[in-house]
Every structure is written in structure tokens, then in C-alpha cells.
């Protein structure tokens, strides 16, 4: 009997749930778990890539900004 529906390979489950967690957590309330889980794979990948790029850009800007000597960061 042929399968009539898509079954995700169990070895990818952890990766999928990590992506969903990151999108929900880093999305700061923009999306809920159920919404992200039901997105097509290409859309989840798009938003993960966008968040990665955003945080990478922010990190490089912070590295380029010189900290005044003798002061502590606010956190």
C-alpha cells in the first residue's frame, strides 16, 4: 500500500522543532507555535534566514561601535 500523505523523517524532527522554537521565541510574539508549525517549509526557511541575517548584522554593528573606556555596558 502506498502512502497517501507526507510523513516527516524522524531524524529531522529535532531540527524542525528548533526552527519553530527560534521563530516563535525570536519573533517576540509575532507568531504562535501552531502558525509557524503549519507554514510551508520554504516560508519557515525564509524567516529563519532573515532572523539570522538581522542578528548577524546587528552583531557586526555592535563590534564596530567603540565602547568608551572606563565604562561598563548597561547589562
N, C-alpha and C positions, 0 to 999 in steps of 0.2 A: 504494500500500500504506500503510495506516495504521500509526502507531507503536503498539506494544502495551506500551510501558514509558515511564517518565518520564526525560527527558534534561534535565539542568540547563543553562540558558542559559550559554554561556561567559563572558558579561560579569559574572556573579555568582560565578564561581569564586573570585576573589581574596577577595571579601567572606566567603564561606563558610569558606575556609581561615583567614582572620584570626579569625573567630569561634571556630573549632575550636582554633586556637593559644591564644587568650586563655583559653578554658575549661580546656584542659589545663595551661597554664602557671600561671594564677592559681588554678586549683583545687588546686594544691600536691599533686599525686599522688592526688587523689580519683578522677580518671577518666583513662583512657588514650585515645589518639587514636582507635583503632578504635571504642571505645564511643561517644564523642562524635559521630564521623562518622555512625554509624548511628542516632543519636537522631532522632526526628521534628523537623521544623523548629520547631514550637511549643515543644518542650521545650528545644531549644538557645536559642531566643529568651528563654524564661523565665529560664534560668540566666544568660545574658548580662545581662539586665536586673537580676537580683538582685545580681550581682557589681558592676555599675555603681553601683547604689544603695548597696551596702555601702561601696565605696570613696569615694563622694561623701560619705556620712555621716561616715566616718572623717576625711576631709579637712576637713570643716567643723568637726568637734570639735577637731581639731588647731589650726585657725586661731583658735578661740575660747579655747583654753588659753594663757594668757600665759606667755611664756618669761621666766625670771628674768634680770635684766640682768647682764651681765658673765660669763655662762657660755655655753659653746658647746654646741650639740646633740651627742648622742653619736655621730653619724655624719657 
